[in-house]
């Protein structure tokens, strides 16, 4: 017998009158998606404890909102939309950028000037990138930037995921973010240069 689809599990959960059986359908949904939701949260937050807490919050939010799932899209799409929004709300409230963003961003932004990379490393890559992103990018640029560098999603996927309707999609936001961050790095390097005795 073929396993039930996510959508079938939701239908059965809704129609079930026995709470113990209904709970089994929820548990099946949880087991299927727990790993990916937790991984998404980890990549967004960069912290295992925060990611575990966020994943729990996502599932609580999803299960409390299960009646709002209309079946217009796949259940997983609906669930990952909740995950994405919840994680980005956390990023916005805590103004953090995952640690694994620092290295690829620095490789893209820092020129080959002698010592520039080691200066940035001494200052703390993650902290610096967090400050630069927080101080220079819009919320949407931060979302696209994080999905592209931390989640390693292709630009066309980000465009669809965030429902971007501009002509260039997510690429325009990456170009804009990199331009803003490159200028911010230049300003930072100029300040560092002036601060030297």
Secondary structure, DSSP 8 states (H G I E B T S, - for coil): -----HHHHHHHHHH--SHHHHHHHHHHHHHHHHHHHHHHHHHHHS-HHHHHHHHHHHHHHHHHTGGG--SSS-HHHHHHHHHHHHHHHHHHHHT---GGGHHHHHHHHS-S-TTHHHHHHHH-HHHHHHHHHHHH--HHHHHHHHHHHTS---HHHHHHHTT--STTTHHHHHHHHHHHHHHHHHHHHHHHHHH--
